[in-house]
Amino acid sequence: MPRQSIEMASFSHSNPIPGASRIGPMIASSVIVGRDPGSSTIPQSADEQIENCFVHIGECLKATGADWRHVLRITFFVPDGSYRELCNPPWVERFPDPASRPARHTQVVGGKGPVTCEFIAYVDD
């Protein structure tokens, strides 16, 4: 199966890598930074950075013909452990059914960097 590079209008990389890559039913993102959509500006608010990550994931899913039900796992990389609970409101909004939520990991990386994430999705239809 050929590999397909996925680009997003709301988020692009400065390096020669796509926003995500798809082979068959598998989709894996590159790192997604919580920048404002279509900009290189990173909001000061952790809530906004996290919401921006979800916006970028949603756009990437749409670009591949997938949606939130196809997400298998999301990993967040945050500078502080208190950010974990900030991920919950947009998480529950996208995944309201507790019996059908993807795996999630929030890795505390320390420092003062922005919130970033990556995801894996599986499209079987």
Beta strands, then each sheet from edge to edge (+ up, - down):
strand 1: 3-6
strand 2: 20-23
strand 3: 26-29
strand 4: 32-33
strand 5: 71-78
strand 6: 103-108
strand 7: 116-122
sheet 1: 1+ 2- 3+ 7- 4+
sheet 2: 1+ 2- 3+ 7- 5+ 6+
end
